[in-house]
Amino acid sequence: MMRRFLILILISLLFISGCECVSGFGRDLQKAGSWLERNTSSQ
């Protein structure tokens, strides 16, 4: 019983951290896109 509980906690922690990584990656892509827009529009 305790082992299942620990495995469940580990899986949920990995899922939560994975979601955070994906949202962080999305923010980075958004920053890169806005940087490209600024540089191409200024020329």
PyMOL Python script that loads the backbone (N, CA, C, O; Angstrom):
from pymol import cmd

cmd.read_pdbstr("""\
ATOM      1  N   MET A   1       0.828  -1.197   0.000  1.00  0.00           N
ATOM      2  CA  MET A   1       0.000   0.000   0.000  1.00  0.00           C
ATOM      3  C   MET A   1       0.871   1.258   0.000  1.00  0.00           C
ATOM      4  O   MET A   1       0.620   2.189  -0.765  1.00  0.00           O
ATOM      5  N   MET A   2       1.874   1.284   0.842  1.00  0.00           N
ATOM      6  CA  MET A   2       2.750   2.450   0.933  1.00  0.00           C
ATOM      7  C   MET A   2       3.541   2.638  -0.362  1.00  0.00           C
ATOM      8  O   MET A   2       3.775   3.766  -0.796  1.00  0.00           O
ATOM      9  N   ARG A   3       3.944   1.539  -0.967  1.00  0.00           N
ATOM     10  CA  ARG A   3       4.711   1.618  -2.203  1.00  0.00           C
ATOM     11  C   ARG A   3       3.869   2.228  -3.326  1.00  0.00           C
ATOM     12  O   ARG A   3       4.367   3.051  -4.094  1.00  0.00           O
ATOM     13  N   ARG A   4       2.614   1.836  -3.427  1.00  0.00           N
ATOM     14  CA  ARG A   4       1.718   2.405  -4.438  1.00  0.00           C
ATOM     15  C   ARG A   4       1.540   3.895  -4.213  1.00  0.00           C
ATOM     16  O   ARG A   4       1.513   4.676  -5.164  1.00  0.00           O
ATOM     17  N   PHE A   5       1.420   4.282  -2.966  1.00  0.00           N
ATOM     18  CA  PHE A   5       1.252   5.698  -2.634  1.00  0.00           C
ATOM     19  C   PHE A   5       2.476   6.506  -3.046  1.00  0.00           C
ATOM     20  O   PHE A   5       2.340   7.601  -3.592  1.00  0.00           O
ATOM     21  N   LEU A   6       3.665   5.980  -2.790  1.00  0.00           N
ATOM     22  CA  LEU A   6       4.896   6.670  -3.183  1.00  0.00           C
ATOM     23  C   LEU A   6       5.026   6.771  -4.695  1.00  0.00           C
ATOM     24  O   LEU A   6       5.447   7.805  -5.214  1.00  0.00           O
ATOM     25  N   ILE A   7       4.670   5.713  -5.401  1.00  0.00           N
ATOM     26  CA  ILE A   7       4.729   5.728  -6.861  1.00  0.00           C
ATOM     27  C   ILE A   7       3.750   6.757  -7.415  1.00  0.00           C
ATOM     28  O   ILE A   7       4.072   7.480  -8.359  1.00  0.00           O
ATOM     29  N   LEU A   8       2.563   6.824  -6.834  1.00  0.00           N
ATOM     30  CA  LEU A   8       1.567   7.800  -7.264  1.00  0.00           C
ATOM     31  C   LEU A   8       2.063   9.234  -7.050  1.00  0.00           C
ATOM     32  O   LEU A   8       1.861  10.099  -7.902  1.00  0.00           O
ATOM     33  N   ILE A   9       2.705   9.477  -5.917  1.00  0.00           N
ATOM     34  CA  ILE A   9       3.258  10.806  -5.640  1.00  0.00           C
ATOM     35  C   ILE A   9       4.357  11.146  -6.647  1.00  0.00           C
ATOM     36  O   ILE A   9       4.400  12.264  -7.162  1.00  0.00           O
ATOM     37  N   LEU A  10       5.240  10.197  -6.929  1.00  0.00           N
ATOM     38  CA  LEU A  10       6.314  10.445  -7.893  1.00  0.00           C
ATOM     39  C   LEU A  10       5.773  10.751  -9.286  1.00  0.00           C
ATOM     40  O   LEU A  10       6.258  11.659  -9.960  1.00  0.00           O
ATOM     41  N   ILE A  11       4.775   9.998  -9.710  1.00  0.00           N
ATOM     42  CA  ILE A  11       4.192  10.221 -11.038  1.00  0.00           C
ATOM     43  C   ILE A  11       3.522  11.585 -11.108  1.00  0.00           C
ATOM     44  O   ILE A  11       3.657  12.297 -12.103  1.00  0.00           O
ATOM     45  N   SER A  12       2.803  11.949 -10.061  1.00  0.00           N
ATOM     46  CA  SER A  12       2.136  13.247 -10.086  1.00  0.00           C
ATOM     47  C   SER A  12       3.152  14.390 -10.041  1.00  0.00           C
ATOM     48  O   SER A  12       2.934  15.419 -10.680  1.00  0.00           O
ATOM     49  N   LEU A  13       4.245  14.238  -9.310  1.00  0.00           N
ATOM     50  CA  LEU A  13       5.279  15.273  -9.296  1.00  0.00           C
ATOM     51  C   LEU A  13       5.930  15.424 -10.660  1.00  0.00           C
ATOM     52  O   LEU A  13       6.192  16.544 -11.101  1.00  0.00           O
ATOM     53  N   LEU A  14       6.194  14.314 -11.332  1.00  0.00           N
ATOM     54  CA  LEU A  14       6.777  14.375 -12.666  1.00  0.00           C
ATOM     55  C   LEU A  14       5.818  15.042 -13.646  1.00  0.00           C
ATOM     56  O   LEU A  14       6.238  15.815 -14.508  1.00  0.00           O
ATOM     57  N   PHE A  15       4.528  14.739 -13.509  1.00  0.00           N
ATOM     58  CA  PHE A  15       3.536  15.337 -14.395  1.00  0.00           C
ATOM     59  C   PHE A  15       3.462  16.847 -14.174  1.00  0.00           C
ATOM     60  O   PHE A  15       3.411  17.614 -15.135  1.00  0.00           O
ATOM     61  N   ILE A  16       3.457  17.271 -12.920  1.00  0.00           N
ATOM     62  CA  ILE A  16       3.377  18.704 -12.608  1.00  0.00           C
ATOM     63  C   ILE A  16       4.628  19.425 -13.103  1.00  0.00           C
ATOM     64  O   ILE A  16       4.525  20.504 -13.687  1.00  0.00           O
ATOM     65  N   SER A  17       5.795  18.852 -12.880  1.00  0.00           N
ATOM     66  CA  SER A  17       7.022  19.499 -13.344  1.00  0.00           C
ATOM     67  C   SER A  17       7.096  19.497 -14.867  1.00  0.00           C
ATOM     68  O   SER A  17       7.631  20.433 -15.461  1.00  0.00           O
ATOM     69  N   GLY A  18       6.571  18.467 -15.494  1.00  0.00           N
ATOM     70  CA  GLY A  18       6.531  18.417 -16.953  1.00  0.00           C
ATOM     71  C   GLY A  18       5.653  19.508 -17.523  1.00  0.00           C
ATOM     72  O   GLY A  18       6.002  20.126 -18.529  1.00  0.00           O
ATOM     73  N   CYS A  19       4.521  19.751 -16.896  1.00  0.00           N
ATOM     74  CA  CYS A  19       3.630  20.822 -17.351  1.00  0.00           C
ATOM     75  C   CYS A  19       4.311  22.168 -17.199  1.00  0.00           C
ATOM     76  O   CYS A  19       4.161  23.039 -18.056  1.00  0.00           O
ATOM     77  N   GLU A  20       5.044  22.347 -16.137  1.00  0.00           N
ATOM     78  CA  GLU A  20       5.753  23.615 -15.925  1.00  0.00           C
ATOM     79  C   GLU A  20       6.817  23.811 -17.002  1.00  0.00           C
ATOM     80  O   GLU A  20       7.016  24.925 -17.486  1.00  0.00           O
ATOM     81  N   CYS A  21       7.499  22.729 -17.376  1.00  0.00           N
ATOM     82  CA  CYS A  21       8.506  22.840 -18.428  1.00  0.00           C
ATOM     83  C   CYS A  21       7.868  23.212 -19.759  1.00  0.00           C
ATOM     84  O   CYS A  21       8.420  24.008 -20.518  1.00  0.00           O
ATOM     85  N   VAL A  22       6.712  22.637 -20.037  1.00  0.00           N
ATOM     86  CA  VAL A  22       6.038  22.924 -21.304  1.00  0.00           C
ATOM     87  C   VAL A  22       5.579  24.371 -21.341  1.00  0.00           C
ATOM     88  O   VAL A  22       5.707  25.034 -22.370  1.00  0.00           O
ATOM     89  N   SER A  23       5.048  24.867 -20.238  1.00  0.00           N
ATOM     90  CA  SER A  23       4.601  26.266 -20.227  1.00  0.00           C
ATOM     91  C   SER A  23       5.794  27.210 -20.320  1.00  0.00           C
ATOM     92  O   SER A  23       5.702  28.256 -20.963  1.00  0.00           O
ATOM     93  N   GLY A  24       6.908  26.857 -19.691  1.00  0.00           N
ATOM     94  CA  GLY A  24       8.120  27.663 -19.806  1.00  0.00           C
ATOM     95  C   GLY A  24       8.648  27.681 -21.229  1.00  0.00           C
ATOM     96  O   GLY A  24       9.120  28.709 -21.715  1.00  0.00           O
ATOM     97  N   PHE A  25       8.565  26.536 -21.892  1.00  0.00           N
ATOM     98  CA  PHE A  25       8.994  26.442 -23.285  1.00  0.00           C
ATOM     99  C   PHE A  25       8.100  27.305 -24.172  1.00  0.00           C
ATOM    100  O   PHE A  25       8.581  27.941 -25.110  1.00  0.00           O
ATOM    101  N   GLY A  26       6.808  27.326 -23.877  1.00  0.00           N
ATOM    102  CA  GLY A  26       5.873  28.169 -24.626  1.00  0.00           C
ATOM    103  C   GLY A  26       6.198  29.642 -24.460  1.00  0.00           C
ATOM    104  O   GLY A  26       6.121  30.408 -25.421  1.00  0.00           O
ATOM    105  N   ARG A  27       6.560  30.043 -23.253  1.00  0.00           N
ATOM    106  CA  ARG A  27       6.932  31.448 -23.019  1.00  0.00           C
ATOM    107  C   ARG A  27       8.200  31.794 -23.796  1.00  0.00           C
ATOM    108  O   ARG A  27       8.308  32.884 -24.358  1.00  0.00           O
ATOM    109  N   ASP A  28       9.159  30.866 -23.828  1.00  0.00           N
ATOM    110  CA  ASP A  28      10.394  31.117 -24.584  1.00  0.00           C
ATOM    111  C   ASP A  28      10.105  31.272 -26.071  1.00  0.00           C
ATOM    112  O   ASP A  28      10.678  32.142 -26.728  1.00  0.00           O
ATOM    113  N   LEU A  29       9.218  30.432 -26.604  1.00  0.00           N
ATOM    114  CA  LEU A  29       8.855  30.544 -28.013  1.00  0.00           C
ATOM    115  C   LEU A  29       8.167  31.875 -28.291  1.00  0.00           C
ATOM    116  O   LEU A  29       8.391  32.494 -29.331  1.00  0.00           O
ATOM    117  N   GLN A  30       7.333  32.306 -27.361  1.00  0.00           N
ATOM    118  CA  GLN A  30       6.637  33.574 -27.526  1.00  0.00           C
ATOM    119  C   GLN A  30       7.631  34.743 -27.538  1.00  0.00           C
ATOM    120  O   GLN A  30       7.498  35.670 -28.336  1.00  0.00           O
ATOM    121  N   LYS A  31       8.618  34.689 -26.653  1.00  0.00           N
ATOM    122  CA  LYS A  31       9.645  35.739 -26.620  1.00  0.00           C
ATOM    123  C   LYS A  31      10.436  35.760 -27.922  1.00  0.00           C
ATOM    124  O   LYS A  31      10.724  36.827 -28.465  1.00  0.00           O
ATOM    125  N   ALA A  32      10.786  34.575 -28.421  1.00  0.00           N
ATOM    126  CA  ALA A  32      11.546  34.509 -29.675  1.00  0.00           C
ATOM    127  C   ALA A  32      10.715  35.046 -30.827  1.00  0.00           C
ATOM    128  O   ALA A  32      11.242  35.737 -31.699  1.00  0.00           O
ATOM    129  N   GLY A  33       9.430  34.739 -30.845  1.00  0.00           N
ATOM    130  CA  GLY A  33       8.557  35.246 -31.903  1.00  0.00           C
ATOM    131  C   GLY A  33       8.429  36.752 -31.862  1.00  0.00           C
ATOM    132  O   GLY A  33       8.464  37.401 -32.907  1.00  0.00           O
ATOM    133  N   SER A  34       8.282  37.319 -30.686  1.00  0.00           N
ATOM    134  CA  SER A  34       8.170  38.781 -30.596  1.00  0.00           C
ATOM    135  C   SER A  34       9.494  39.447 -30.964  1.00  0.00           C
ATOM    136  O   SER A  34       9.499  40.527 -31.555  1.00  0.00           O
ATOM    137  N   TRP A  35      10.611  38.816 -30.622  1.00  0.00           N
ATOM    138  CA  TRP A  35      11.921  39.359 -31.008  1.00  0.00           C
ATOM    139  C   TRP A  35      12.052  39.376 -32.523  1.00  0.00           C
ATOM    140  O   TRP A  35      12.529  40.355 -33.097  1.00  0.00           O
ATOM    141  N   LEU A  36      11.628  38.294 -33.172  1.00  0.00           N
ATOM    142  CA  LEU A  36      11.680  38.240 -34.634  1.00  0.00           C
ATOM    143  C   LEU A  36      10.792  39.314 -35.250  1.00  0.00           C
ATOM    144  O   LEU A  36      11.185  39.971 -36.214  1.00  0.00           O
ATOM    145  N   GLU A  37       9.594  39.493 -34.694  1.00  0.00           N
ATOM    146  CA  GLU A  37       8.690  40.512 -35.229  1.00  0.00           C
ATOM    147  C   GLU A  37       9.298  41.905 -35.108  1.00  0.00           C
ATOM    148  O   GLU A  37       9.208  42.713 -36.032  1.00  0.00           O
ATOM    149  N   ARG A  38       9.910  42.176 -33.975  1.00  0.00           N
ATOM    150  CA  ARG A  38      10.523  43.502 -33.773  1.00  0.00           C
ATOM    151  C   ARG A  38      11.650  43.732 -34.761  1.00  0.00           C
ATOM    152  O   ARG A  38      11.749  44.807 -35.352  1.00  0.00           O
ATOM    153  N   ASN A  39      12.499  42.731 -34.945  1.00  0.00           N
ATOM    154  CA  ASN A  39      13.660  42.898 -35.826  1.00  0.00           C
ATOM    155  C   ASN A  39      13.277  42.972 -37.300  1.00  0.00           C
ATOM    156  O   ASN A  39      13.903  43.713 -38.057  1.00  0.00           O
ATOM    157  N   THR A  40      12.279  42.231 -37.715  1.00  0.00           N
ATOM    158  CA  THR A  40      11.897  42.275 -39.128  1.00  0.00           C
ATOM    159  C   THR A  40      11.086  43.513 -39.451  1.00  0.00           C
ATOM    160  O   THR A  40      11.156  44.017 -40.572  1.00  0.00           O
ATOM    161  N   SER A  41      10.317  44.017 -38.494  1.00  0.00           N
ATOM    162  CA  SER A  41       9.499  45.202 -38.770  1.00  0.00           C
ATOM    163  C   SER A  41      10.343  46.478 -38.749  1.00  0.00           C
ATOM    164  O   SER A  41       9.955  47.472 -39.363  1.00  0.00           O
ATOM    165  N   SER A  42      11.475  46.475 -38.065  1.00  0.00           N
ATOM    166  CA  SER A  42      12.286  47.689 -37.971  1.00  0.00           C
ATOM    167  C   SER A  42      13.111  47.931 -39.237  1.00  0.00           C
ATOM    168  O   SER A  42      13.618  49.034 -39.440  1.00  0.00           O
ATOM    169  N   GLN A  43      13.249  46.922 -40.082  1.00  0.00           N
ATOM    170  CA  GLN A  43      14.063  47.086 -41.289  1.00  0.00           C
ATOM    171  C   GLN A  43      13.275  47.662 -42.434  1.00  0.00           C
ATOM    172  O   GLN A  43      13.819  47.860 -43.520  1.00  0.00           O
TER     173      GLN A  43
END
""", "prot")
cmd.dss("prot")
cmd.show_as("cartoon", "prot")
cmd.util.cbc("prot")
cmd.orient("prot")
